Amino acid sequence: MSVYFVRMPRRAAGRRNASPFLFSMALGLAMSAGHSGVFGQSTGRLDPVVVMASRFGDPLLATTSNVTVLTREDIEASGAQTVPDVLRLLAGVDVRPLYGSMATDTSVDMRGFGEGANLRTLVLLDGLRLNPLDTDSVDWGLVPLDAIDRIEVMSGSGAVLYGDNAVGGVINIITDPQRTGTSVQTGVGSKHSGLLSARTSRRSGDLSASLSVARQTADGWRENNRQARSSASLRVAQSLDKGEMFLALGASETRAGLPGYLTREQYLLNPRQPETRDSFFERAAFYARPGLRWRLDDSLEFAMEAGLAELRKSAWFSSFSNEGSDERKTQSTSLTPRLQWRHGLASLPSRTIIGMDRYDGDLRNDKADHVAGPVVRSVRIGQMSEALYLQNQTTLASGLVLTLGGRHQIHDQSVHDSLGQAVAQRYARHIGDVGLSWRVAPALRLFSRAGSSFRFPSLDELTTLKYDPDPPYASRTGFVTQPVRPERGAFADLGGQWRGGGVDVMATVYRLDMVDEITYNPLSLENENMAKTRRLGVDLVSKWDVSRNWRVQGGLAITRATFSEGADRGNRVPLVPRQKLTAGITHLPVQTVSLSVFAVRVSDRYAGGDTANSEAVLNAYTTFDLVGSWQSGGWTWRGRVANVTDRRYSPNGWAGFGYSGFYPADGRTLFVDLRRDL
């Protein structure tokens, strides 16, 4: 299929998007259900507990936020091989990969932030922050997919409870220490892709342990995009009379070729060709996380986790715009104690949560002109962040809960380089929010929330690229001329959810105003604060168990992200689609067989950097996936055909100075896997 990149407001030439009529027929459908044998057994009756709303646990229908829970069954039935594979089937999450199917460099965007989305969506693993200290993307392969029990996705700010990065939303990946047994999985697919994974979990009295390992490889759909990843996670826990103590460990190693971007002409001629044939990166990550939960009495519960994480990344770029070797090492530590107190407030049932977050980080960046060449510039950046937060929930009447929260955070950063230059900055922020949840009926809740949020500059937003004026125009790391200010935001959400009778529907409308968003300015070659921006939107997600053998689900996200002042006032924020729709249907012809079809529709977007809305446009696209599975005894066969129509599209791209670059997505791919549960 052909797709063309044009200037607005011209329409794209060539073939139209694949089967828009079929997509509209399927609207309201999205991810498939699990392999329960029949539908309608749980939808609308169970009220799942979500952790992220309070950092302790709340019934879903008692929260004041837009929270979606993706279960283990959802993950398996989607045919996904990575976490972003699962998230892309949610309308409110825009997933933008740069290279390949293994999510080695993939950003997720919630509430329409475009280029800087990965800095404004907080990603947690059992409460441990996965967002790196720099502007790099999350290491999505740090935990094997088979170790995940569920994924909680909160759309909207979580800054009061979680602080930095939680501006557009929070994604909490939760592993399952209670799922006992052993399983082994292997798979093969297009472009020599392969998977080998194993998981075992055992319990002996009060002691439990779970171990997951995985190895993924693929030659990649594009040239110079071979990818390989190894990952492992271990959790050991000791149950106590009134709580639990545990230790979680994880590690991953990734190597991937970097094919780079293509010009429009190259893209149309052959989207598989690379810009460079020798660029690559290697990444190694490790974390350790001990923790304790202890119920002091019927009204008091204490929880605390400590964290140690290390990330090493080496990259070689041979493109004209970014040539050289880049070595990065980051280390971070964290301590997050908190206390939950259930009490009465003027005779009204209340719960107060008070906690402290302490994060320390250090980044060292060495640059060279050649692989293994001498370091030409070294930059070291350190930061310390301390926060105190409080959240109180009071039941005003039956089913009516008022939530108030506040956070105070101090953030220190210091930078020095091998040339003797140094910069130090200190920030402080006070924010708060208020929410109201009204359970009108057992299956119906209405909720609203308003407040403020913030984001501090990431470590390498204090530096910028400088280029030598003479050939070969090599890049160097320097300091920004004018230190950037922290971002500030104000938001308001209003929504409702019905969960009963086999139907689960949730709708939210929101407004988010941002001040001092930080972005890279290609004219000045520096990171700068932007003009004010505004986001108005609607999120809709639905699920309907039509019968015992049929389920349909779907979602719609409408986002109007624009600049609200300055030279670009009224223009759209680049890389943000106006609409995203997800659709799918699942049929269980017999209890052991599941057949599903999924569709994702993303509207057009201006390419990254095009704040004037005058350059190239990334055209709208629709993709279809087919997933089938069959269970027999302890064996499960599963097959997935992704991008069935072989749609040609680019989820990511940039534009400026009359030039543009595009990152082609994978074409049609096939993957088949077999799992044995022991």
C-alpha atoms as one frame of an Amber mdcrd trajectory, in Angstrom:
protein
   0.000   0.000   0.000   1.161   3.524  -0.770   1.104   6.563   1.464   2.381
  10.022   0.626   3.604  12.842   2.825   2.333  16.234   1.802   1.946  19.739
   3.114  -1.308  20.757   4.699  -4.009  21.248   3.692  -3.502  19.133   0.589
  -4.874  15.617   0.722  -2.555  12.671   0.388  -2.406  11.109  -3.024  -2.345
   7.415  -3.771  -4.419   4.668  -2.289  -6.722   5.419   0.561  -6.345   3.960
   3.999  -7.170   0.284   4.238 -10.825  -0.579   4.674 -12.246   2.435   6.542
 -15.715   0.938   6.069 -14.663  -2.277   7.793 -13.154  -0.231  10.574 -16.349
   1.704  11.175 -18.257  -1.580  11.189 -15.949  -2.784  13.930 -16.024   0.407
  16.007 -16.501  -0.317  19.664 -14.181  -3.283  19.550 -10.610  -3.352  20.792
  -8.665  -5.935  22.716  -9.740  -9.512  23.080 -10.637 -11.299  26.250  -8.704
 -14.060  27.867  -9.033 -17.755  27.540 -11.743 -18.253  30.133 -13.830 -20.502
  27.919 -16.898 -18.275  28.077 -17.479 -14.531  28.409 -19.804 -12.706  30.745
 -18.514 -14.406  33.862 -16.748 -11.424  35.379 -17.291  -8.276  33.338 -19.227
  -5.778  35.375 -19.413  -7.877  38.517 -15.911  -7.756  39.961 -14.511  -4.437
  41.159 -10.744  -4.876  40.725  -8.324  -3.281  43.159  -5.913  -0.767  41.631
  -2.669   0.223  43.312  -1.750   3.442  41.550  -4.698   5.532  42.796  -3.321
   5.628  46.364  -0.059   3.588  46.316  -1.808   1.104  48.622  -4.882  -0.207
  46.785  -8.437   0.937  46.041 -11.514  -0.595  44.421 -11.655   0.665  40.839
 -15.130   2.155  41.214 -14.012   4.196  44.249 -11.234   6.067  42.438 -11.458
   9.626  41.120  -9.355   8.897  38.022  -9.635   7.343  34.581  -7.989   3.955
  35.230  -7.943   0.983  32.851  -6.720  -2.431  34.001  -5.239  -4.823  31.443
  -5.326  -8.323  32.924  -3.034 -11.267  32.292  -5.726 -12.716  30.031  -5.860
  -9.473  28.023  -2.089  -9.565  27.538  -2.027 -13.185  26.391  -4.990 -12.885
  24.068  -3.628  -9.755  22.365  -0.777 -11.755  20.863   1.638  -9.097  22.110
   5.363  -9.719  22.462   6.122  -6.436  24.286   4.338  -4.092  26.686   3.920
  -1.348  24.020   2.286  -4.020  21.825  -0.419  -4.288  24.490  -0.696  -0.548
  25.122  -1.179   0.351  21.433  -4.617  -1.275  21.603  -5.767   1.421  24.052
  -7.199   4.501  22.337  -5.839   6.857  24.988  -2.232   5.704  24.497  -0.386
   6.659  21.310   2.541   4.260  20.796   5.328   5.481  18.505   8.201   3.090
  17.748  11.319   4.256  15.968  12.690   0.866  14.991  11.249  -2.612  14.860
   8.846  -4.803  16.776  10.827  -5.312  20.004  10.144  -1.794  21.382  13.863
  -1.073  21.735  13.225   2.668  21.270   9.488   3.244  21.678   7.656   6.205
  23.202   4.126   6.180  24.614   2.066   9.366  24.597  -0.837  10.091  26.929
  -2.825  13.324  26.655  -1.021  14.575  23.539   2.557  15.661  24.244   4.119
  14.616  20.963   7.910  14.687  20.812   8.478  14.793  24.567   5.840  12.214
  25.458   8.248   9.748  27.065   9.230  12.457  29.582   5.615  13.141  30.568
   4.253   9.616  30.982   5.509   7.911  34.128   6.184   4.176  33.811   6.438
   2.040  36.950   7.359  -1.589  37.547   5.680  -2.630  40.800   6.071   1.002
  41.862   9.727   1.315  40.749  10.305   4.178  38.296  11.498   2.974  34.889
  11.835   6.397  33.279  15.554   7.036  32.712  17.280  10.092  34.106  17.908
  11.449  30.613  15.612  11.902  27.600  15.965   8.290  26.464  12.950   5.999
  26.190  11.926   3.389  28.775  13.609  -0.019  28.691  10.406  -1.963  28.008
  12.232  -5.297  28.067  13.506  -4.983  31.625  10.966  -7.564  32.792   9.872
 -10.590  30.700   6.302 -10.275  29.455   5.338 -13.631  30.987   6.136 -12.267
  34.460   3.456  -9.558  34.230   0.129 -10.083  35.980  -1.605  -6.870  34.942
  -0.983  -3.334  33.727  -2.752  -0.376  35.324  -3.074   2.665  33.068  -4.168
   5.985  34.588  -4.925   8.736  32.097  -4.223  12.159  33.533  -1.873  13.639
  36.083  -0.516  11.559  38.940   1.922  14.226  40.115   0.650  14.521  43.702
   1.403  10.882  44.466   4.286  10.264  42.059   5.854  13.630  41.290   8.051
  14.175  38.272   7.097  12.743  34.826   3.477  11.931  35.834   1.957  14.798
  33.805   0.021  13.010  31.069  -0.511   9.681  32.783   0.922   6.781  34.774
   1.493   3.191  33.651   2.111   0.655  36.425   3.362  -2.777  35.318   2.573
  -5.273  38.075   4.175  -8.710  38.317   2.416 -11.689  39.884   4.137 -13.345
  42.850   1.028 -15.422  43.632   0.823 -17.292  40.291   2.519 -20.607  41.045
   3.655 -23.220  38.546   6.116 -23.512  35.693   5.780 -22.642  32.026   8.082
 -22.758  28.997   7.412 -20.856  25.775   9.063 -20.788  22.362   8.150 -19.002
  19.165   9.310 -18.192  15.628   8.201 -15.651  13.071   8.952 -13.402  10.135
  12.451 -12.003   9.578  13.987 -14.785  11.663  12.325 -13.527  14.810  12.435
 -15.879  17.756  11.401 -16.178  21.385  12.431 -18.496  24.184  11.152 -17.872
  27.694  10.503 -19.697  30.931   8.871 -18.891  34.222   8.632 -20.765  37.502
   7.045 -19.801  40.789   7.053 -21.808  43.983   5.765 -21.428  47.522   6.925
 -23.283  50.621   5.110 -22.235  53.747   5.559 -18.490  54.152   8.398 -18.307
  51.623   7.724 -17.754  47.915   9.935 -17.199  44.883   9.344 -16.550  41.207
  11.863 -16.453  38.356  11.318 -15.399  34.733  13.819 -15.388  31.874  13.394
 -14.524  28.202  15.427 -14.238  24.998  14.104 -12.414  21.920  15.786 -11.979
  18.543  14.793 -10.598  15.135  16.562  -9.562  11.951  14.178  -6.625  11.711
  11.862  -5.527   8.932  14.330  -2.839   7.822  17.971  -3.371   6.940  20.461
  -2.780   9.766  17.753  -3.398  12.341  18.761  -6.741  13.797  17.709  -6.842
  17.453  18.481  -9.131  20.373  17.360  -8.900  23.979  17.889 -11.046  27.076
  16.020 -10.337  30.302  15.466 -11.926  33.697  13.576 -11.090  36.871  13.506
 -12.688  40.312  11.277 -12.026  43.303  11.649 -13.656  46.714   9.123 -12.904
  49.457   8.591 -13.868  53.076   5.049 -13.621  54.445   4.782 -12.234  57.950
   1.970 -12.346  60.495   0.938  -8.823  59.549   2.676  -8.180  56.279   5.396
  -9.166  53.862   9.010  -8.424  53.070  10.478  -9.040  49.643  13.414  -8.575
  47.316  12.988  -8.050  43.565  15.870  -8.201  41.082  15.905  -7.681  37.341
  18.338  -7.287  34.465  18.283  -6.934  30.697  20.730  -6.647  27.800  19.762
  -5.274  24.397  21.631  -4.752  21.149  19.997  -3.268  18.076  20.982  -1.813
  14.741  19.828   1.749  14.065  18.717   2.123  10.432  17.925   5.824  10.903
  15.360   7.983   9.146  14.488   8.161   5.447  13.693  11.102   3.222  10.269
  11.115   1.599  11.750   9.966  -1.703  13.643   7.111  -0.043  10.572   6.096
   1.907   8.389   5.889  -1.190  11.051   4.030  -3.153  11.952   1.418  -0.533
  10.912   1.848   3.121  13.139  -1.057   4.211  16.374   0.611   3.219  18.546
   2.122   5.981  19.972   5.589   6.264  23.079   4.044   7.831  24.369   0.486
   7.741  26.662   0.586  10.769  24.852   2.609  13.477  23.906   0.596  16.550
  23.333   0.755  20.279  23.906  -1.577  23.212  22.107  -1.234  26.533  22.471
  -3.099  29.817  20.186  -2.440  32.779  19.914  -3.784  36.316  17.701  -3.065
  39.316  17.330  -4.263  42.899  14.278  -3.416  44.981  13.787  -4.614  48.588
  10.508  -3.760  50.265   8.299  -4.190  53.320   4.588  -4.005  54.020   3.443
  -4.125  57.650   0.012  -3.715  59.225   0.657  -2.046  62.570  -2.969  -2.423
  63.691  -6.457  -2.344  62.173  -6.108   1.333  61.283  -2.412   1.710  60.366
  -0.442   0.157  57.519   3.165   0.915  56.623   4.942   0.265  53.319   8.436
   1.051  52.124  10.616   0.220  49.155  14.216   1.028  48.377  15.624   0.949
  44.880  18.959   0.717  43.121  19.135   0.926  39.328  21.983   1.128  36.844
  21.881   1.666  33.102  24.764   1.555  30.629  24.262   2.509  27.006  26.742
   2.679  24.134  25.789   3.981  20.719  27.486   4.734  17.429  25.826   7.087
  14.944  27.123   7.588  11.434  24.420   9.841  10.027  25.278  13.292   8.707
  23.287  15.022  11.441  24.692  13.037  14.356  28.041  11.312  13.876  30.109
   9.959  16.719  30.222   7.596  19.668  28.068   8.180  22.734  28.641   6.371
  26.045  26.245   6.845  28.949  26.118   5.446  32.429  23.353   6.330  34.878
  22.884   5.238  38.463  19.923   5.993  40.676  18.738   5.167  44.170  15.319
   5.642  45.737  13.560   5.369  49.084   9.752   5.551  49.284   8.259   5.050
  52.776   4.549   5.768  53.323   1.843   5.269  55.952  -1.888   4.658  55.565
  -4.175   5.646  58.450  -7.877   4.808  58.556  -9.727   7.089  60.948 -12.735
   9.300  61.466 -12.890  12.935  60.446 -15.748  14.672  62.246 -17.452  11.249
  62.463 -16.950  10.666  58.716 -14.922   7.593  57.646 -11.560   8.785  56.322
  -8.237   7.491  55.136  -5.029   9.508  55.134  -1.860   8.558  53.274   1.372
  10.364  54.014   4.653   9.519  52.350   8.120  10.612  51.404  10.042  10.064
  48.167  13.802  10.392  47.925  15.556   9.969  44.566  19.239  10.420  43.769
  20.754  10.095  40.321  24.048  10.430  38.505  24.724  10.467  34.756  28.077
  10.378  32.977  28.167  11.022  29.246  31.345  10.525  27.193  31.546  11.443
  23.518  34.117  10.385  20.939  34.486  10.859  17.218  34.911   7.124  16.578
  34.004   3.807  18.190  36.613   3.051  20.867  38.221   6.404  20.052  39.503
   8.879  22.652  36.897  10.805  24.628  36.666  14.350  23.308  34.203  15.617
  25.896  32.821  14.271  29.136  29.822  15.599  31.046  28.720  14.517  34.502
  25.317  15.430  35.881  23.907  14.713  39.319  20.549  15.274  40.945  18.806
  14.888  44.276  15.053  15.040  44.724  13.061  14.945  47.970   9.296  15.096
  48.293   6.622  14.927  50.952   3.045  14.149  49.924  -0.313  13.703  51.617
  -3.641  12.397  50.375  -6.889  12.251  52.354 -10.090  10.463  51.347 -13.292
  11.131  53.268 -16.632   9.424  52.709 -19.138  12.278  52.821 -22.154  10.043
  52.290 -22.875   6.546  51.063 -20.861   6.132  47.861 -19.648   9.757  47.851
 -15.897  10.129  48.451 -13.893  13.374  48.532 -10.131  13.181  47.889  -7.672
  15.978  48.676  -3.947  15.793  48.044  -0.798  17.888  48.107   2.894  17.511
  47.371   6.033  19.545  48.076   9.171  18.601  46.159  12.722  19.961  46.105
  15.012  19.191  43.199  18.771  19.893  43.008  20.830  19.436  39.834  24.503
  20.037  39.136  26.497  19.709  35.920  30.202  19.876  35.152  32.268  18.847
  32.158  35.822  17.971  31.227  36.461  21.561  30.089  35.837  22.948  33.563
  32.388  24.400  32.956  29.767  23.933  35.682  26.105  24.729  36.291  23.965
  24.202  39.416  20.208  24.664  39.799  17.678  24.207  42.582  13.909  23.969
  42.119  10.968  23.706  44.508   7.344  23.003  43.659   4.073  22.866  45.619
   1.076  21.258  43.933  -2.331  19.922  44.933  -5.450  18.287  43.582  -9.037
  17.601  44.598 -11.277  14.774  43.417 -14.808  13.540  43.940 -16.133  10.037
  43.274 -19.847   9.275  43.518 -21.033   5.708  43.269 -24.542   6.468  42.118
 -25.449   2.797  41.843 -23.566  -0.475  42.434 -22.434  -0.484  38.781 -22.166
   3.274  38.147 -19.645   5.867  39.300 -19.198   9.512  38.387 -15.850  11.151
  39.038 -14.147  14.501  38.728 -10.683  15.770  39.505  -8.778  19.050  39.213
  -5.364  20.243  40.241  -1.829  21.086  39.212   1.211  19.182  38.008   4.864
  19.787  37.153   7.962  18.342  35.532  11.576  19.153  36.296  14.180  19.169
  33.489  15.728  15.771  32.857  19.455  15.507  33.357  20.510  15.971  29.756
  18.021  18.792  29.120  20.613  20.945  30.885  22.981  20.252  27.985  22.628
  20.532  24.237  24.386  19.596  21.000  26.886  21.975  19.464  28.441  21.428
  16.057  31.926  22.257  14.848  31.746  25.019  12.210  34.182  23.183   9.944
  34.043  19.699   8.392  33.325  17.053   9.519  30.858  19.150  11.602  31.200
  16.773  14.542  28.747  17.219  17.404  29.811  18.136  20.921  27.935  18.351
  24.182  27.633  21.864  25.631  25.515  23.723  28.154  22.333  25.591  27.383
  22.780  29.355  27.266  19.654  30.035  29.308  18.769  27.435  31.992  15.324
  25.952  31.377  12.505  26.404  33.865  10.410  23.539  35.287   7.155  22.801
  33.479   3.837  23.643  35.149   0.353  22.402  34.385  -3.271  22.784  35.493
  -5.874  20.124  34.699  -9.538  19.246  35.134 -11.184  15.865  34.431 -14.846
  14.848  34.432 -16.019  11.312  33.726 -18.235   8.357  34.436 -18.088   4.580
  34.314 -20.740   1.864  34.062 -19.584  -1.627  35.003 -22.401  -4.160  35.111
 -24.504  -6.600  33.133 -21.602  -7.669  30.926 -20.914  -4.042  29.919 -17.972
  -1.875  30.980 -17.970   1.673  29.570 -15.911   4.627  30.767 -15.841   8.154
  29.320 -13.740  11.147  30.369 -13.476  14.735  29.164 -10.472  16.785  30.195
  -8.588  20.033  29.888  -4.863  20.473  30.482  -3.007  23.803  30.285   0.800
  23.698  30.261   3.351  26.457  30.840   7.078  26.280  30.039   7.139  22.920
  28.287  10.738  22.072  27.444  11.675  21.214  23.863  14.682  21.210  21.542
  14.886  24.208  19.228  16.649  23.247  15.959  17.301  26.935  15.172  19.243
  27.692  18.343  20.411  24.075  18.822  19.325  24.348  22.462  16.663  23.103
  24.838  14.201  25.894  25.565  10.866  26.569  27.259   7.981  26.728  24.772
   4.988  29.020  24.664   1.856  27.949  26.532  -0.047  24.913  25.242  -3.552
  23.593  25.819  -5.056  20.128  25.504  -8.779  19.430  25.314  -9.891  15.866
  24.882 -12.305  12.980  25.251 -11.365   9.401  26.181 -13.833   6.557  25.691
 -13.213   2.871  26.393 -15.830   0.114  26.282 -16.257  -3.626  26.569 -19.361
  -5.705  25.957 -19.785  -9.429  26.489 -22.431  -9.945  23.840 -22.854 -13.603
  24.742 -20.912 -16.458  26.272 -18.906 -16.772  23.068 -18.603 -13.214  21.746
 -16.910 -10.138  23.132 -16.482  -6.709  21.534 -14.406  -3.843  22.905 -13.292
  -0.484  21.678 -11.985   2.945  22.366 -11.938   6.462  21.013  -9.563   9.287
  21.941 -10.155  12.799  20.617  -7.273  15.163  21.381  -6.991  18.838  20.538
  -3.420  19.810  21.467  -2.560  23.360  20.412  -0.285  26.271  21.226  -2.266
  28.886  23.153   0.124  31.824  22.818   3.143  33.021  20.879   3.973  32.909
  17.178   2.451  29.426  16.829  -0.798  30.248  18.609  -3.621  28.043  17.334
  -1.257  25.580  15.656  -1.317  21.898  16.502   1.352  20.316  18.692   3.490
  18.123  16.388   3.142  14.318  16.426  -0.252  14.426  18.186  -3.169  12.841
  16.259  -6.599  14.432  16.544  -8.264  11.019  16.776  -7.270   7.492  17.642
  -9.714   4.584  17.486  -9.172   1.002  18.550 -11.435  -1.880  17.664 -11.578
  -5.647  18.014 -13.797  -8.664  18.305 -13.198 -12.063  19.881 -15.081 -15.278
  19.242 -14.807 -18.531  21.174 -16.259 -21.202  18.847 -15.381 -23.774  21.518
 -13.921 -23.380  24.985 -10.386 -24.211  23.839 -10.240 -21.951  20.768 -10.097
 -18.155  20.590 -10.200 -16.081  17.390  -9.687 -12.304  17.429  -9.320  -9.384
  15.047  -7.999  -5.982  16.117  -7.911  -2.637  14.352  -6.102   0.596  15.197
  -6.855   3.870  13.417  -4.607   6.928  13.940  -5.364  10.243  12.228  -2.731
  12.428  10.565  -0.118  14.343  12.545   2.404  17.041  11.804   5.967  15.746
  11.886   8.115  16.410  14.941   9.572  19.901  15.159   6.972  21.432  12.838
   5.384  23.870  15.290   4.485  26.172  12.394   2.395  23.363  10.836   3.921
  24.123   7.434   6.098  21.095   6.738   5.494  17.386   6.052   2.555  15.495
   7.500   2.479  11.916   8.733  -0.599  10.494   7.064  -3.408   8.704   8.856
  -3.255   4.924   8.928  -5.297   1.876   9.886  -3.806  -1.488  10.786  -5.453
  -4.858  11.351  -4.101  -7.767  13.410  -5.374 -11.345  13.560  -4.786 -13.528
  16.622  -5.790 -17.132  17.196  -5.046 -19.574  19.993  -5.823 -23.176  20.883
  -5.467 -24.933  24.221  -5.115 -28.672  24.688  -4.142 -30.060  28.045  -1.175
 -28.030  29.242  -0.285 -26.843  25.732  -1.243 -23.498  24.186  -0.674 -22.669
  20.519  -0.945 -19.043  19.464  -0.515 -17.278  16.160  -0.550 -13.612  15.234
  -0.503 -11.815  11.910   0.331  -8.160  12.527  -0.490  -5.462   9.955  -2.480
  -7.928   7.859  -2.933  -5.542   4.927   0.813  -4.746   4.847  -0.005  -1.073
   5.411   2.878   1.323   4.743   2.989   4.088   7.343   5.324   6.093   9.545
   4.359   6.563  13.218   7.288   8.921  13.784   9.099  11.607  11.821  10.642
  15.069  11.873  10.611  18.167   9.691  12.454  21.470   9.458  14.281  23.848
   7.124  12.465  22.303   4.172  13.709  18.796   4.971  11.887  15.872   6.528
  12.685  12.418   7.864  10.440   9.410   8.427  10.744   6.207  10.431   8.809
   3.424   8.653   6.818   0.950  10.723   7.037  -2.795  10.145   5.017  -4.283
   7.324   3.057  -7.532   7.592   4.656  -9.986  10.025   3.761 -13.438  11.323
   4.621 -14.965  14.681   3.665 -18.378  16.107   4.451 -19.549  19.628   3.867
 -22.605  21.783   3.635 -22.610  25.579   3.712 -25.592  27.902   2.283 -25.164
  31.404   3.725 -27.692  33.831
